[in-house]
Amino acid sequence: MRPRIAFVGAGAVGGYVGGHLARLGHDVTLIDPWPEHVEAIRAKGLALSGLEPEENVTVKVPALHLTEVQGLSKARPVDIAFVSVKSYDTVWATHFIAPYLSEGGFVVSLQNCINEERIAGVVGWGRTVGMIAATISVDLYEPGKIRRTVGRGGPNRMVFAVGEVHGRITPRIEMLRDMVAGIDSVKATSNLWGERWSKLCVNGMRNGTSAATGLSGNDCDQNPHIRRFALRVGAEAVRVGQALGYSLEKIQNMAPELLALAGEGDPAALETAEATLLENGRKAQRSDLQRPSMAQDMAKGRKTEIDFINGFIAAEGAKAGIAAPANAALAAVVKRVERGEIPARPENIIGINI
């Protein structure tokens, strides 16, 4: 019998992964707080699209409003609960699904940022698993419609990683890996925390800059000042991660030490890092509609995750005795844009003096 799966949060990433797992025949139920989204899925199915024709599918999948989740108690318990909400909603979302878990059921954090500790605070470390959407960009652009705006991965570009908090490769991690492999490239990692912090470095460099400027990731890279500011943000994040003892992976196709030196102004490293960012943009399959998730949130008038990305990097740096002024400044600027005090524009980054 296949495991029963629930997604708390059927937005861009949760809906994309949950929808494709349902397409592959898994027992999936989507749970979401946006009534129009749930009703559209019920009426017409979940429409998934991408850059290649075979990615364009409509999937019939059960969808529940938050108010209907008590109905889960009338059926078989949930074996795998994916929490795929914004970081600030992690704790309540985990509390929300916890009563419906089976005896051996567990919760998977499929989110930006580092939320495993928050989940473990509700269900315990033994029932907490991490899943990283490392190199993907998706957008819930209308109720019941999710589009992928970057190309699929392959053996040379892992899109997903799944791992245990203790680092061992367990049967449930192998099961998750095999399930997700039907969607895109995935690896079982023994380095969940290093993978998480490495992705946080990427998010720190790209999400806040896009949200503050209103530019796409590619356009941010094309602007020399914004590009170098992003490298400074990434360098600080690397140094904080190193101080915290994480084993960092490559970040935007750069070795962590190269990125750190580039952001700190080493001429040779800076030249290599800038060339790498520009080459990444040339090679990437990206739609013109592609925007990092924080820029999408800003456009929709939603609260951003800035406190859990750049704000978090700065806060963790303070604990470790590592200054992260670029991250702190970026967090402050994004909050001003979020509150409507200033518009999103390139000058918000260009005007930062550290």
C-alpha positions in Angstrom: 0.0 0.0 0.0 1.4 3.4 -1.0 1.9 5.9 1.8 -0.8 8.5 2.4 0.7 11.9 1.7 -0.6 15.4 2.7 0.8 18.8 1.6 0.1 21.6 4.1 0.6 24.4 1.6 -0.3 23.8 -2.0 1.4 27.0 -3.3 4.1 27.2 -5.9 6.5 24.5 -4.6 4.1 22.4 -2.6 1.5 22.4 -5.3 4.1 21.6 -8.0 5.6 18.7 -6.1 2.3 17.4 -4.7 0.6 17.7 -8.1 3.3 15.7 -9.9 3.4 13.1 -7.2 -0.4 12.7 -7.7 0.2 12.5 -11.5 2.6 9.6 -10.8 -0.1 7.7 -8.9 0.7 8.6 -5.3 -2.0 9.1 -2.7 -1.8 12.8 -2.3 -4.1 15.4 -0.6 -3.4 19.1 -0.9 -4.4 21.5 1.9 -4.3 25.2 1.3 -5.6 28.4 3.0 -6.5 30.1 -0.3 -10.2 29.3 -1.0 -10.2 30.2 -4.7 -7.1 28.0 -5.3 -8.8 25.0 -3.6 -12.0 25.5 -5.5 -10.2 25.8 -8.8 -8.3 22.5 -8.2 -11.6 20.8 -7.4 -13.4 22.2 -10.4 -10.8 21.8 -13.1 -7.8 20.0 -11.6 -4.4 21.4 -10.9 -2.8 22.8 -14.1 1.0 22.4 -14.2 3.1 23.9 -16.9 6.8 24.3 -17.8 9.2 25.2 -20.5 8.8 21.9 -22.3 5.5 20.6 -23.8 5.5 17.4 -21.8 5.5 19.4 -18.6 2.1 20.8 -19.4 -0.4 18.6 -17.6 -3.6 18.9 -15.6 -3.9 16.6 -12.6 -7.0 15.6 -10.6 -6.0 15.7 -7.0 -8.0 16.0 -3.8 -7.8 19.5 -2.2 -9.0 20.6 1.2 -9.7 24.0 2.7 -8.1 24.4 6.2 -11.6 24.2 7.7 -12.1 20.7 6.2 -8.9 19.1 7.5 -10.8 17.4 10.4 -12.2 15.1 7.8 -8.8 13.4 7.5 -9.6 11.7 10.8 -12.2 9.6 9.0 -9.7 8.0 6.7 -6.3 6.3 6.9 -3.7 8.4 8.9 -1.1 10.5 7.1 2.2 8.8 6.6 4.1 11.7 5.1 3.1 15.3 5.7 4.9 17.9 3.6 5.0 21.3 5.3 5.4 23.7 2.3 4.3 27.1 3.8 6.2 30.3 4.4 8.7 30.0 7.2 6.7 32.3 9.5 3.8 29.8 9.2 5.8 26.7 10.0 4.9 26.1 13.6 1.1 26.4 13.3 1.2 24.3 10.1 3.0 21.5 11.8 0.7 21.7 14.8 -2.2 21.6 12.4 -1.2 18.3 10.7 0.4 16.6 13.6 -2.8 15.0 15.0 -3.4 13.2 11.7 0.0 11.5 11.5 0.2 7.7 11.5 2.2 6.0 14.2 5.3 6.0 12.0 4.4 9.2 10.1 6.8 12.0 9.7 6.9 15.6 8.6 9.0 16.9 5.6 10.1 20.5 5.5 9.8 21.5 1.8 10.5 25.2 2.3 13.0 28.0 1.9 15.1 28.7 4.9 16.0 26.4 7.8 12.8 25.2 9.6 13.6 21.7 10.8 14.1 22.8 14.4 10.7 24.5 14.4 9.1 21.4 13.1 11.0 19.2 15.5 9.7 21.4 18.4 6.2 20.2 17.5 6.6 16.5 16.4 10.1 15.7 17.7 13.4 15.2 15.9 12.7 11.6 15.0 9.7 12.6 12.9 11.4 15.5 11.1 13.0 15.3 7.6 14.3 17.9 5.3 13.7 18.4 1.5 15.5 21.1 -0.3 14.2 22.5 -3.6 17.7 23.6 -4.6 17.5 24.8 -8.2 13.9 25.4 -9.2 11.6 28.3 -9.8 7.9 28.0 -9.8 5.0 30.4 -9.6 1.4 30.1 -8.5 0.1 32.7 -10.9 -3.6 32.0 -10.8 -5.9 29.8 -8.7 -5.3 26.2 -9.7 -2.4 27.1 -12.0 1.3 26.6 -11.3 4.1 27.2 -13.8 7.7 26.3 -13.7 9.9 29.1 -15.1 13.3 27.3 -15.3 14.3 24.1 -17.1 14.5 20.7 -15.6 17.6 19.3 -14.1 19.6 16.2 -14.8 22.6 14.2 -13.7 24.8 17.3 -13.6 22.2 19.5 -11.8 20.4 18.2 -8.8 17.0 20.0 -8.4 16.0 18.4 -5.1 17.8 16.9 -2.1 16.3 14.9 0.8 18.0 14.2 4.1 17.8 13.2 7.7 18.7 15.7 10.4 21.3 13.2 11.8 22.9 12.6 8.3 22.3 8.9 7.9 20.7 7.6 4.7 17.7 5.7 6.0 15.0 3.7 4.2 12.5 6.5 4.5 15.0 8.9 2.8 15.5 6.4 0.0 11.8 6.1 -0.3 11.4 9.9 -0.6 14.3 10.0 -3.1 12.7 7.4 -5.3 9.3 9.1 -5.2 10.7 12.5 -6.1 12.9 11.0 -8.9 9.7 10.7 -11.0 9.5 14.5 -10.9 13.1 15.7 -11.4 16.7 15.0 -10.4 17.1 14.3 -6.7 19.7 13.0 -4.3 19.7 11.6 -0.8 22.1 13.7 1.2 24.1 13.0 4.3 24.8 16.7 4.6 21.3 18.2 5.2 22.5 21.2 7.3 25.3 22.1 4.9 22.9 21.8 1.9 20.4 24.0 3.8 22.9 26.7 4.6 24.3 26.6 1.0 20.7 27.1 -0.3 20.3 29.9 2.2 23.3 31.6 0.7 21.7 31.4 -2.7 18.4 32.8 -1.4 20.2 35.5 0.4 21.9 36.6 -2.8 18.9 36.5 -5.1 15.6 36.8 -3.2 16.2 40.0 -1.3 17.9 41.8 -4.2 15.1 41.0 -6.5 12.4 42.0 -4.0 14.2 45.3 -3.2 14.9 46.2 -6.9 11.8 44.8 -8.7 14.3 43.2 -11.1 14.5 39.5 -12.2 17.5 37.5 -11.1 19.1 37.8 -14.5 18.6 41.6 -14.5 20.2 41.8 -11.1 23.2 39.9 -12.3 23.5 42.3 -15.3 23.9 45.3 -13.1 27.5 45.5 -11.9 26.7 47.3 -8.6 23.9 44.9 -7.7 25.9 41.9 -8.8 28.8 42.9 -6.5 26.4 43.6 -3.6 24.9 40.2 -4.0 28.4 38.7 -3.9 29.1 40.6 -0.7 25.8 39.2 0.8 26.9 35.7 -0.2 30.4 36.1 1.2 29.0 37.1 4.6 26.6 34.1 4.5 29.5 31.8 3.7 31.6 33.1 6.6 28.7 32.8 9.0 28.0 29.2 7.8 31.7 28.3 8.2 31.8 29.8 11.7 28.7 27.7 12.6 30.6 24.6 11.4 28.5 23.7 8.3 30.1 21.8 5.5 29.1 24.0 2.6 28.3 22.8 -0.9 28.9 24.8 -4.1 26.8 28.0 -4.3 25.7 29.1 -7.7 28.4 27.0 -9.2 31.1 28.5 -7.0 33.2 27.0 -4.3 32.2 28.6 -1.0 35.7 30.0 -0.4 35.8 31.6 -3.8 32.5 33.3 -3.2 33.7 34.5 0.2 36.9 36.0 -1.2 35.0 37.6 -4.1 32.6 39.3 -1.8 35.5 40.4 0.4 37.1 42.1 -2.6 39.9 39.8 -3.7 40.4 40.9 -7.3 41.0 37.5 -8.9 38.2 35.8 -7.0 35.8 38.7 -7.8 36.6 38.5 -11.5 35.9 34.7 -11.5 32.8 35.0 -9.4 31.3 37.8 -11.6 32.0 35.7 -14.7 30.4 32.7 -13.2 27.2 34.6 -12.3 27.0 35.9 -15.9 27.7 32.5 -17.4 25.0 31.0 -15.1 22.5 33.4 -16.7 23.6 32.6 -20.2 23.3 28.8 -19.7 20.1 28.7 -17.7 16.8 27.8 -19.3 14.6 30.6 -17.8 11.3 32.1 -18.8 11.1 35.9 -19.0 8.5 35.5 -16.3 11.0 34.0 -13.8 11.2 35.8 -10.5 12.6 34.6 -7.1 9.9 33.7 -4.6 10.4 36.8 -2.5 9.8 39.1 -5.6 6.6 37.0 -6.3 5.5 37.6 -2.7 6.2 41.3 -3.0 4.2 41.5 -6.2 1.2 39.8 -4.6 1.3 42.0 -1.5 2.3 39.1 0.8 4.6 39.2 3.8 8.1 38.2 2.7 10.5 35.7 4.4 13.3 38.3 4.7 13.6 37.8 8.4 14.2 34.1 7.8 16.8 34.7 5.0 19.0 37.8 5.2 17.7 38.7 8.6 18.5 35.2 9.9 22.0 35.2 8.4 22.7 38.5 10.1 21.3 37.2 13.4 23.2 34.0 13.3 26.3 35.9 12.4 25.9 38.1 15.5 25.7 34.9 17.7 28.9 33.6 16.1 30.7 36.9 16.3 30.7 37.4 12.5 29.4 40.7 11.2 27.0 40.6 8.3 26.2 44.3 7.5 25.2 43.7 3.9 22.6 41.1 4.9 21.3 43.4 7.7 21.0 46.4 5.3 19.3 44.3 2.7 16.7 43.0 5.2 16.0 46.6 6.3 15.5 47.8 2.7 13.2 44.9 1.8 11.1 45.7 4.9 10.7 49.3 3.8 9.5 48.2 0.4 7.2 45.7 2.0 5.6 48.4 4.1 5.2 50.6 1.1 7.6 53.3 2.3 9.6 53.1 -0.9 9.0 51.5 -4.3 11.0 48.5 -5.5 13.8 50.0 -7.6 17.5 49.4 -8.4 18.5 52.5 -6.5 17.5 50.7 -3.2 20.6 48.5 -3.6 22.8 51.0 -5.4 22.3 53.4 -2.5 23.4 51.1 0.3 26.6 52.1 1.9 28.3 49.7 4.2 
